[in-house]
Amino acid sequence: MRAHHIEAHKAQRIGWLRAAVLGANDGVVSVASLVIGVAAGGAPHGAVLLSGVAGLVAGAMSMAAGEYVSVQSQSDTENADLARERRELADEPERELAELTAIYMQRGLDEPLARRVATTLMQHDALGAHSRDELGITETLRARSLQASMASAAAFSAGAAVPILATILAPTAILSPVIAAGTLVTLAALGGTAAYAGGASVPRGAARVTFWGALAMALTAGVGRLFGATV
């Protein structure tokens, strides 16, 4: 008996991977840049730590709210399209059958075969066939606002914890270098892991994330030194 073959595709991870990677990367970079900028301005150790914790809380809530609103807008659009398609299927089934047939003909099937396929699929799940092949909406790629929001906030918090932990442990004299080193190592690991999970080049993924993180920290450190602000 032939064993059942189950395929695991990378696209199944898109829903949570994008939000998690964005959240973690933003958490590491923004909070590390914030504490380094404040430290470069001459603020005491306690003020640097306070700025990092405040950045974590504010950033996590901002990421959660922003991700939820953004993805919910996509979800609302999808639901509106599905509702419209459901009405059209009820009111004009023959027209919808012709639309689906035309789609399959454009993909290379001859008209008799395209019509048979469209008829069979509509008998099985008309809305599913039209949402997938006419609207491009699939279950794998459906917008999930709550999932994206929670993943983004949790990932931001996890990322932001790295520079905060470095701030707690590092002596004041070498605070900025320790935070920067810990952040760059974390970014390299994060970029490489995200690239591996998505099936992309691990060295390239690690390098591009690390580069932008280093640039952000350098710029905020420069601003802190330039203005010499203390908290």
N, C-alpha and C positions, 0 to 999 in steps of 0.2 A: 504494500500500500504506500502510495506516495505521500511524503510528509507535507503538511500544509505550510506554505511559505508565507511568512509575514515580513513585510518590508517596513523599515523605520526611516522616514524621510526627514531631512533637516527642516523643511518648511513647517512641520508640526510644532516646532519650537518658537516660531516667529512671535506668537502672541505674547509670551512672557519674556522671551530673550531680549527683545528690543527694549522693553521697559526696564528690565533688570540691569542690562548693560548701561543704559543711559543713566539710571539712578545711581548705580555704584560709581561710575566714572565722575558724574557730577558731584557726588558726595565727597570723594577723595580730593578732586581738584579744587572745588570751590572752598571747602573748609580748610584745606591745607594752604591755599593761597590767602585766605582770610587771616589765619593765625600768623603766617609768615609776614604778611603785610603789616599787621598790628605789632608783631615783635620787632620788625625792622624800624618801626616808628619810635621805638624806645619804651613801649609799654611794659609794665611789670609782669612777672610770670602769671600771677593770678588773673590779671586782666586779659592776657592772651588766652588762657584757658577758658575764661568766661565767654570770650568772643567765639571760640570754637564751639562750645556747647550751644550758645544761642544760634550760631549758624547751622548746627545740626538740626535743632528743633524747627527753626524757621524754614530751612531748606527741605526737610522731609515733608512738612505740611504743604509747602508750595508745590513740590513735585507731585504729591498725592492729588492735590486739588487740580493742578494743571493737567495731569495725565487723565484724570477722571473726566474733566470737562471736554478735553480734546477727543478722547476715544468715545465718549458718550455722544458727541456730535456726529461722529462717523456711524455709531450704532443707530442713532435716530434717522439718519439718511437711509441706511440699509433697511430699517423697519418700514419707512415710508415707501420705499421702492417695492418691498415685498407686499405691502398692503395694496398698492396699486396693481401689482401683477396678479394678486389674488382676485381682485375685482374684475380684471380683464379676462382672466381664465373663466370666471363665472358668466360674464356677459358675452364674450366673443371667443369661445373655444376654438372655432375653426380658424379664425385669424391668428390666434396664438400657435396653433398647430402649424400654420403656414410659416410663421416667423421662425419657429424652431427648425422646421424643415430647411428653410433658407440658410440658417446658421450652419447646419451639418453639410449642406451642399458647398458652402464656402470653405469648409474644411476638407473637401475632397471627395465626398460621397456623391454618387449619382442620385438623381431625383427619386426614383422608386425606393432605393435603399434608405435614403435620408428620411423619406416620409414614413417608412416602416419603423425606423429607429425612433423618430419623434413620436409616432403614435404609441409605440410600446412604452417609452419612457413616461409619456403623459398619462397613460393608463396606470402605471405603477406609482408615480409621484410627479404630478404635473408641476406643482410649485417648485419642487426641488430641482427639476430639470431646467426650468426657466431661470431660477435664481442662479444656478451654476453656470449655464451656458449662454444665457442672454444678459444677465446682470453682472456676472463674474463674482458672485457671492458664494463662498463655500464655508462649510462648517469649520474647517481648519483655520481659515483666515478671518472668521467673523470677529467683529470688534467686541471686546469684553472689557468694559470700562472699570468695573470693580476689581477684576483680576489685575489689570494693568496698573491701576492706582495703588493697590496694596504692594505689588511687586516693586514698583518704582520707589515708594516710600521706604520699604524695608531695605532695598538695595542702597538707597541714598544713606540711610542710617548706618548700614554696615560699612560703607565706604568712608563716611565721615568719622567713624570710630577710630580709623587708623591714625590720622593726624592728631586727634584728641588724645589718644593713648600715648603717642609720641610726646605730646606736650606735657602730659603728666609725668612721664618717666625721665625726660631729658633734662639735664642741668641747664640753667638759664644761659650760661656762657656759650653753649653749643646748641641752643634750642632750634634755631632755623636750619642748620645743616642736618640735624637728626630728623626733623620733620620732612625736609626735602628728600633725604635719602629713603626714608620709609615710604613716602608717597610714591617716589619713582619706582621702587621695587614693586609696590602694590599695583601701580598702573601697568607695569610690564606684565605682571601675572594676570591681571584682569583682561588686558587686551589680548594676550595669548590664549587665555581660556575661552573668551568670547569668540575668537577666530576659530578655535578648534571645534567649539560647539556648533558653529555655523558652517563648518566645512571649508574655511578659508585658510590662507597662509598664516601660521602662528607667528613667525618672526615679523612679518609685515604688520599684523594686527597689534603685536606688542610695541613695535617701534612707533607707529603713528599715534597711539594713545599716550605713550611716554613723552613724545615730542611736544604735543599740545599741553600736557600737564606741566612740563618743565617751562614752557613759554609762559603759561599763566602764572606760575609761581614767581618767575623772574620779573614779570611786569608788575605784580602786586608788591613784591619786595622793593622794586624801584620806586613805586609810588610812596610806599611807607617811608623810605629813606628821604625822598624828595621833600615831603611835607613834614616829616619828623613829628607826626601826631602822636599824642599819648592818650590813652583812654582813662 
